[in-house]
Protein backbone atom coordinates (compact mmCIF):
# COMPACT_ATOMS: atom_id res chain seq x y z
CA UNK A 1 0.00 0.00 0.00
CA UNK A 2 1.37 3.41 -0.92
CA UNK A 3 1.04 6.56 1.17
CA UNK A 4 -1.23 9.31 -0.13
CA UNK A 5 0.76 12.23 -1.59
CA UNK A 6 -0.51 14.65 1.07
CA UNK A 7 0.61 12.32 3.89
CA UNK A 8 4.01 11.86 2.26
CA UNK A 9 4.52 15.63 2.02
CA UNK A 10 3.50 16.02 5.66
CA UNK A 11 5.99 13.32 6.70
CA UNK A 12 8.82 15.07 4.85
CA UNK A 13 7.87 18.43 6.32
CA UNK A 14 8.00 17.08 9.86
CA UNK A 15 11.41 15.40 9.34
CA UNK A 16 14.30 16.95 11.29
CA UNK A 17 16.21 19.60 9.33
CA UNK A 18 19.44 17.78 10.16
CA UNK A 19 18.35 15.07 7.72
CA UNK A 20 18.15 17.59 4.87
CA UNK A 21 21.29 17.51 2.75
CA UNK A 22 23.06 20.56 1.37
CA UNK A 23 22.75 20.90 -2.40
CA UNK A 24 25.27 22.28 -4.89
CA UNK A 25 24.33 23.08 -8.49
CA UNK A 26 27.22 23.19 -10.96
CA UNK A 27 27.37 25.39 -14.05
CA UNK A 28 27.43 22.29 -16.28
CA UNK A 29 23.98 21.27 -14.98
CA UNK A 30 25.09 18.61 -12.47
CA UNK A 31 23.69 18.58 -8.92
CA UNK A 32 25.51 17.24 -5.84
CA UNK A 33 24.07 16.63 -2.39
CA UNK A 34 25.95 16.20 0.88
CA UNK A 35 27.09 18.28 3.83
CA UNK A 36 29.21 21.42 3.53
CA UNK A 37 32.34 21.03 5.66
CA UNK A 38 34.36 24.05 4.57
CA UNK A 39 34.53 26.77 1.95
CA UNK A 40 37.97 28.37 1.90
CA UNK A 41 40.48 29.66 -0.63
CA UNK A 42 37.97 29.41 -3.50
CA UNK A 43 37.34 25.69 -2.80
CA UNK A 44 34.20 24.04 -1.38
CA UNK A 45 34.65 20.79 0.56
CA UNK A 46 31.45 18.74 0.38
CA UNK A 47 31.05 15.46 2.31
CA UNK A 48 28.89 12.94 0.43
CA UNK A 49 27.61 9.45 1.20
CA UNK A 50 28.47 8.17 -2.28
CA UNK A 51 31.93 9.65 -3.02
CA UNK A 52 33.42 10.68 0.30
CA UNK A 53 34.71 14.27 0.54
CA UNK A 54 34.59 16.14 -2.78
CA UNK A 55 36.47 19.38 -3.46
CA UNK A 56 34.77 21.83 -5.85
CA UNK A 57 36.16 24.98 -7.45
CA UNK A 58 33.95 28.01 -6.77
CA UNK A 59 34.26 29.00 -10.44
CA UNK A 60 32.41 25.78 -11.38
CA UNK A 61 29.52 26.34 -8.91
CA UNK A 62 26.29 27.97 -10.15
CA UNK A 63 24.62 28.24 -6.73
CA UNK A 64 23.97 26.20 -3.60
CA UNK A 65 21.48 25.58 -0.80
CA UNK A 66 21.95 24.67 2.86
CA UNK A 67 19.58 24.33 5.81
CA UNK A 68 22.42 24.33 8.36
CA UNK A 69 23.68 27.45 10.12
CA UNK A 70 26.95 28.67 8.61
CA UNK A 71 29.48 31.35 9.41
CA UNK A 72 30.04 33.44 6.27
CA UNK A 73 33.11 35.66 5.93
CA UNK A 74 33.61 38.04 3.01
CA UNK A 75 37.02 39.15 4.28
CA UNK A 76 39.57 37.94 6.83
CA UNK A 77 38.15 39.94 9.72
CA UNK A 78 34.33 40.28 9.66
CA UNK A 79 31.85 37.41 9.52
CA UNK A 80 28.10 36.90 9.87
CA UNK A 81 26.02 33.88 10.81
CA UNK A 82 23.52 32.80 8.18
CA UNK A 83 20.62 30.68 9.45
CA UNK A 84 20.40 29.07 6.04
CA UNK A 85 21.44 29.60 2.43
CA UNK A 86 19.08 29.65 -0.53
CA UNK A 87 19.92 29.41 -4.23
CA UNK A 88 20.03 32.64 -6.23
CA UNK A 89 21.25 33.65 -9.69
CA UNK A 90 24.25 31.99 -11.32
CA UNK A 91 27.35 32.58 -9.22
CA UNK A 92 25.23 33.88 -6.32
CA UNK A 93 23.58 32.71 -3.07
CA UNK A 94 21.01 34.26 -0.76
CA UNK A 95 21.92 34.51 2.93
CA UNK A 96 18.99 34.14 5.34
CA UNK A 97 19.86 35.58 8.76
CA UNK A 98 16.58 36.54 10.40
CA UNK A 99 16.44 40.04 8.93
CA UNK A 100 16.31 40.97 5.27
CA UNK A 101 17.82 38.21 3.08
CA UNK A 102 20.96 39.28 1.26
CA UNK A 103 22.23 38.10 -2.12
CA UNK A 104 26.02 37.86 -2.42
CA UNK A 105 28.46 36.68 -5.08
CA UNK A 106 30.06 33.30 -4.36
CA UNK A 107 33.44 34.70 -5.39
CA UNK A 108 33.12 37.39 -2.68
CA UNK A 109 33.01 34.74 0.08
CA UNK A 110 36.46 34.08 1.56
CA UNK A 111 35.34 31.46 4.10
CA UNK A 112 32.22 29.47 4.98
CA UNK A 113 31.98 26.81 7.68
CA UNK A 114 29.70 25.62 10.50
CA UNK A 115 30.28 27.95 13.50
CA UNK A 116 32.12 26.70 16.55
CA UNK A 117 30.93 27.41 20.12
CA UNK A 118 33.89 29.59 21.24
CA UNK A 119 36.06 30.85 18.40
CA UNK A 120 33.49 30.63 15.62
CA UNK A 121 35.84 30.73 12.64
CA UNK A 122 38.47 28.39 14.11
CA UNK A 123 40.03 25.83 11.77
CA UNK A 124 42.44 23.33 13.33
CA UNK A 125 44.55 20.78 11.46
CA UNK A 126 47.50 18.64 12.46
CA UNK A 127 49.46 15.40 12.30
CA UNK A 128 51.10 13.22 14.94
CA UNK A 129 53.60 10.68 13.55
CA UNK A 130 55.49 7.89 15.30
CA UNK A 131 58.34 5.93 13.72
CA UNK A 132 60.67 3.31 15.18
CA UNK A 133 63.63 1.21 14.09
CA UNK A 134 64.79 -1.86 16.06
CA UNK A 135 67.82 -3.81 14.92
CA UNK A 136 69.21 -6.94 16.58
CA UNK A 137 72.52 -7.96 15.00
CA UNK A 138 76.21 -7.42 15.68
CA UNK A 139 75.18 -3.97 16.86
CA UNK A 140 71.81 -3.60 18.61
CA UNK A 141 70.09 -0.35 17.61
CA UNK A 142 66.88 1.14 18.94
CA UNK A 143 65.66 4.38 17.41
CA UNK A 144 62.26 6.05 17.70
CA UNK A 145 60.92 9.45 16.76
CA UNK A 146 57.70 11.28 17.73
CA UNK A 147 56.73 14.26 15.55
CA UNK A 148 53.81 16.69 16.11
CA UNK A 149 52.78 19.40 13.64
CA UNK A 150 49.56 21.37 14.13
CA UNK A 151 48.04 24.67 12.96
CA UNK A 152 45.05 26.70 14.15
CA UNK A 153 43.59 29.66 12.23
CA UNK A 154 40.99 32.18 13.39
CA UNK A 155 40.39 35.52 11.75
CA UNK A 156 43.67 37.21 10.86
CA UNK A 157 45.71 35.04 13.26
CA UNK A 158 47.40 31.69 12.66
CA UNK A 159 49.18 29.60 15.30
CA UNK A 160 51.64 26.88 14.30
CA UNK A 161 53.17 24.43 16.79
CA UNK A 162 55.76 21.77 15.98
CA UNK A 163 57.41 19.39 18.43
CA UNK A 164 59.76 16.45 17.95
CA UNK A 165 61.45 13.94 20.25
CA UNK A 166 64.21 11.71 18.90
CA UNK A 167 65.87 8.93 20.92
CA UNK A 168 68.47 6.43 19.73
CA UNK A 169 70.59 3.84 21.54
CA UNK A 170 73.30 1.59 20.14
CA UNK A 171 74.38 -1.47 22.15
CA UNK A 172 72.73 0.09 25.19
CA UNK A 173 74.64 3.37 24.82
CA UNK A 174 72.63 6.53 24.23
CA UNK A 175 73.49 8.11 20.88
CA UNK A 176 70.67 10.62 20.42
CA UNK A 177 68.33 12.22 22.95
CA UNK A 178 66.91 15.45 21.56
CA UNK A 179 63.77 17.57 22.04
CA UNK A 180 62.78 20.32 19.58
CA UNK A 181 59.93 22.83 19.97
CA UNK A 182 58.79 25.50 17.49
CA UNK A 183 55.98 28.06 17.80
CA UNK A 184 55.02 30.51 15.02
CA UNK A 185 52.41 33.26 15.31
CA UNK A 186 51.27 34.84 12.05
CA UNK A 187 49.21 38.04 11.77
CA UNK A 188 47.69 38.40 8.30
CA UNK A 189 47.74 41.94 6.94
CA UNK A 190 46.02 40.96 3.68
CA UNK A 191 44.88 37.61 2.28
CA UNK A 192 48.49 36.81 1.30
CA UNK A 193 50.87 39.01 3.31
CA UNK A 194 51.47 38.29 7.00
CA UNK A 195 53.92 39.17 9.75
CA UNK A 196 55.44 36.28 11.70
CA UNK A 197 56.89 35.92 15.17
CA UNK A 198 58.84 32.77 15.97
CA UNK A 199 60.15 30.96 19.04
CA UNK A 200 62.39 27.87 18.74
CA UNK A 201 63.93 25.70 21.42
CA UNK A 202 66.13 22.62 21.16
CA UNK A 203 67.75 20.58 23.93
CA UNK A 204 70.21 17.74 23.29
CA UNK A 205 71.50 15.54 26.11
CA UNK A 206 74.26 13.97 24.02
CA UNK A 207 75.88 16.54 21.74
CA UNK A 208 78.30 19.27 22.85
CA UNK A 209 75.75 21.89 21.74
CA UNK A 210 73.27 21.31 24.53
CA UNK A 211 70.64 24.05 24.15
CA UNK A 212 69.56 26.27 21.26
CA UNK A 213 67.12 29.15 21.64
CA UNK A 214 65.94 31.34 18.75
CA UNK A 215 63.60 34.34 18.70
CA UNK A 216 62.74 35.77 15.29
CA UNK A 217 60.35 38.01 13.40
CA UNK A 218 59.76 39.06 9.81
CA UNK A 219 57.35 39.28 6.85
CA UNK A 220 55.78 36.35 5.03
CA UNK A 221 53.66 35.59 1.98
CA UNK A 222 50.95 32.93 1.62
CA UNK A 223 50.93 31.81 -2.04
CA UNK A 224 47.85 29.62 -1.53
CA UNK A 225 45.94 27.92 1.29
CA UNK A 226 42.92 25.84 0.34
CA UNK A 227 41.47 22.34 0.60
CA UNK A 228 44.13 21.00 -1.79
CA UNK A 229 47.15 22.27 0.12
CA UNK A 230 49.14 25.34 1.13
CA UNK A 231 52.43 27.08 0.43
CA UNK A 232 53.98 29.96 2.36
CA UNK A 233 57.41 31.56 2.79
CA UNK A 234 58.78 33.96 5.39
CA UNK A 235 61.97 35.96 5.81
CA UNK A 236 63.12 36.29 9.43
CA UNK A 237 65.64 38.22 11.46
CA UNK A 238 66.69 35.98 14.38
CA UNK A 239 68.44 36.24 17.72
CA UNK A 240 70.21 32.96 18.58
CA UNK A 241 71.50 31.76 21.95
CA UNK A 242 73.67 28.62 22.10
CA UNK A 243 74.61 26.93 25.39
CA UNK A 244 77.27 24.18 25.36
CA UNK A 245 77.67 21.17 27.64
CA UNK A 246 80.78 22.69 29.29
CA UNK A 247 78.75 25.71 30.44
CA UNK A 248 80.00 28.17 27.80
CA UNK A 249 77.58 30.06 25.57
CA UNK A 250 77.46 32.00 22.32
CA UNK A 251 75.02 34.65 21.12
CA UNK A 252 74.59 35.94 17.57
CA UNK A 253 72.06 37.28 15.07
CA UNK A 254 71.11 35.69 11.77
CA UNK A 255 68.83 36.02 8.74
CA UNK A 256 66.72 33.08 7.62
CA UNK A 257 64.26 32.06 4.94
CA UNK A 258 61.69 29.40 5.85
CA UNK A 259 58.99 27.63 3.84
CA UNK A 260 55.99 25.37 4.41
CA UNK A 261 54.56 23.40 1.47
CA UNK A 262 51.72 20.86 1.44
CA UNK A 263 49.86 19.31 -1.50
CA UNK A 264 47.09 16.70 -1.53
CA UNK A 265 46.74 14.27 -4.45
CA UNK A 266 44.35 11.51 -5.60
CA UNK A 267 41.30 12.62 -3.66
CA UNK A 268 43.44 13.67 -0.67
CA UNK A 269 44.67 10.09 -0.18
CA UNK A 270 48.28 11.24 -0.65
CA UNK A 271 49.92 14.26 0.96
CA UNK A 272 53.28 15.64 -0.16
CA UNK A 273 54.95 18.08 2.22
CA UNK A 274 58.18 19.95 2.73
CA UNK A 275 59.18 22.45 5.38
CA UNK A 276 62.44 23.90 6.54
CA UNK A 277 64.74 26.84 6.98
CA UNK A 278 67.97 28.17 5.47
CA UNK A 279 69.86 30.57 7.75
CA UNK A 280 72.93 32.80 7.43
CA UNK A 281 74.47 33.78 10.81
CA UNK A 282 76.11 37.21 11.13
CA UNK A 283 79.37 35.72 12.43
CA UNK A 284 82.48 34.58 10.58
CA UNK A 285 82.67 31.14 12.20
CA UNK A 286 79.47 29.81 10.54
CA UNK A 287 78.70 30.15 6.82
CA UNK A 288 75.14 28.82 6.65
CA UNK A 289 72.65 26.46 8.33
CA UNK A 290 70.11 24.16 6.63
CA UNK A 291 67.33 22.45 8.57
CA UNK A 292 64.71 20.83 6.37
CA UNK A 293 62.45 17.80 5.96
CA UNK A 294 60.23 16.40 3.22
CA UNK A 295 57.90 13.46 3.09
CA UNK A 296 54.72 11.79 1.91
CA UNK A 297 51.69 10.49 3.81
CA UNK A 298 49.24 7.87 2.61
CA UNK A 299 45.84 7.81 4.29
CA UNK A 300 44.72 4.40 5.53
CA UNK A 301 41.35 5.76 6.64
CA UNK A 302 39.83 9.08 7.73
CA UNK A 303 42.31 9.53 10.60
CA UNK A 304 45.32 7.16 10.20
CA UNK A 305 48.15 7.41 7.69
CA UNK A 306 51.49 5.85 6.80
CA UNK A 307 54.34 8.36 6.58
CA UNK A 308 57.74 8.41 4.90
CA UNK A 309 60.03 11.29 5.85
CA UNK A 310 63.54 12.46 5.00
CA UNK A 311 65.41 14.97 7.18
CA UNK A 312 68.53 16.97 6.30
CA UNK A 313 70.48 19.06 8.82
CA UNK A 314 73.69 20.79 7.77
CA UNK A 315 75.97 23.40 9.32
CA UNK A 316 78.85 24.78 7.24
CA UNK A 317 81.52 26.45 9.37
CA UNK A 318 85.23 27.18 9.41
CA UNK A 319 85.67 24.50 12.09
CA UNK A 320 84.23 21.81 9.82
CA UNK A 321 80.82 20.83 8.45
CA UNK A 322 78.13 18.70 10.02
CA UNK A 323 75.90 16.91 7.54
CA UNK A 324 73.19 14.61 8.91
CA UNK A 325 70.53 12.81 6.88
CA UNK A 326 67.79 10.57 8.28
CA UNK A 327 65.01 8.53 6.64
CA UNK A 328 62.00 7.54 8.72
CA UNK A 329 58.89 5.47 8.06
CA UNK A 330 56.06 5.36 10.56
CA UNK A 331 52.39 5.52 11.42
CA UNK A 332 50.48 8.66 12.30
CA UNK A 333 47.11 10.24 12.95
CA UNK A 334 45.68 13.37 11.37
CA UNK A 335 42.84 15.76 12.00
Long-range contacts (C-beta under 8 A, 24 or more apart in sequence): 17-67, 17-68, 18-68, 20-67, 22-46, 22-64, 22-65, 22-66, 22-67, 22-68, 23-64, 23-65, 23-66, 23-87, 24-56, 24-61, 24-64, 25-61, 25-62, 25-63, 25-64, 25-87, 26-56, 26-60, 26-61, 26-62, 27-60, 27-61, 27-62, 27-90, 28-60, 32-56, 35-68, 36-64, 36-66, 36-68, 36-70, 36-112, 36-113, 36-114, 37-113, 37-114, 38-111, 38-112, 38-113, 38-123, 38-227, 39-109, 39-111, 39-112, 39-113, 40-110, 40-111, 40-112, 40-113, 40-123, 40-225, 40-226, 40-227, 41-224, 41-225, 41-226, 41-227, 42-107, 42-226, 43-226, 43-227, 43-228, 44-112, 44-227, 45-227, 52-267, 53-267, 53-268, 55-227, 55-228, 55-268, 58-106, 58-107, 58-109, 59-107, 61-91, 61-106, 62-90, 62-91, 63-87, 63-88, 63-89, 63-90, 63-91, 63-92, 63-93, 63-106, 64-93, 64-106, 68-114, 69-114, 69-115, 70-112, 70-113, 70-114, 70-115, 71-111, 71-112, 71-113, 71-114, 71-115, 71-120, 71-121, 72-104, 72-109, 72-111, 72-112, 73-109, 73-110, 73-111, 73-112, 73-121, 74-104, 74-108, 74-109, 74-110, 75-110, 76-110, 76-155, 76-156, 76-188, 76-190, 76-191, 77-155, 77-156, 79-111, 79-120, 79-121, 81-115, 81-120, 110-191, 119-154, 121-154, 121-155, 122-152, 122-153, 122-154, 123-152, 123-153, 123-154, 124-150, 124-151, 124-152, 124-153, 124-335, 125-150, 125-151, 125-334, 125-335, 126-150, 126-151, 126-334, 126-335, 127-297, 127-305, 127-307, 127-332, 127-333, 127-334, 128-332, 128-333, 128-334, 129-307, 129-309, 129-330, 129-331, 129-332, 130-330, 130-331, 130-332, 131-307, 131-309, 131-328, 131-329, 131-330, 131-331, 132-330, 133-328, 139-170, 139-171, 140-170, 140-171, 140-172, 141-168, 141-169, 141-170, 142-168, 142-169, 143-167, 143-168, 143-169, 143-176, 144-168, 145-328, 145-330, 147-309, 147-332, 156-187, 156-188, 156-189, 157-185, 157-186, 157-187, 157-188, 158-184, 158-185, 158-186, 158-188, 158-194, 159-183, 159-184, 159-185, 159-186, 160-184, 160-185, 160-186, 160-260, 174-205, 174-206, 175-206, 176-204, 176-206, 177-204, 177-205, 177-206, 178-202, 178-203, 178-204, 178-205, 178-206, 178-207, 179-203, 186-220, 188-222, 191-222, 192-221, 192-222, 192-223, 193-219, 193-220, 193-221, 193-222, 194-219, 194-220, 194-221, 194-222, 194-232, 194-234, 195-219, 195-220, 196-220, 196-234, 196-236, 198-236, 198-238, 207-245, 208-244, 208-245, 208-246, 209-242, 209-244, 209-245, 210-243, 210-244, 210-245, 211-241, 211-242, 211-243, 212-240, 212-241, 212-242, 212-243, 213-240, 213-241, 213-243, 214-238, 214-239, 214-240, 214-241, 215-239, 216-256, 227-264, 227-268, 228-263, 228-264, 228-268, 229-261, 229-262, 229-263, 229-264, 229-271, 230-260, 230-261, 230-262, 231-259, 231-260, 231-261, 231-262, 232-259, 232-260, 233-257, 233-258, 233-259, 233-260, 234-258, 234-259, 238-279, 240-281, 252-281, 252-282, 252-283, 253-281, 253-282, 254-279, 254-280, 254-281, 254-282, 254-289, 255-279, 255-280, 255-282, 256-280, 256-289, 268-299, 269-298, 269-299, 270-296, 270-297, 270-298, 270-299, 271-296, 271-297, 271-299, 271-305, 272-296, 273-297, 276-312, 284-318, 285-317, 285-318, 285-319, 286-315, 286-316, 286-317, 286-318, 287-316, 287-317, 287-318, 288-315, 288-316, 289-314, 289-315, 289-316, 290-314, 290-315, 297-332, 297-334, 299-334, 303-333, 303-334, 303-335, 304-331, 304-332, 304-333, 304-334, 305-331, 305-332, 305-333, 305-334, 306-330, 306-331, 306-332, 307-331, 307-332
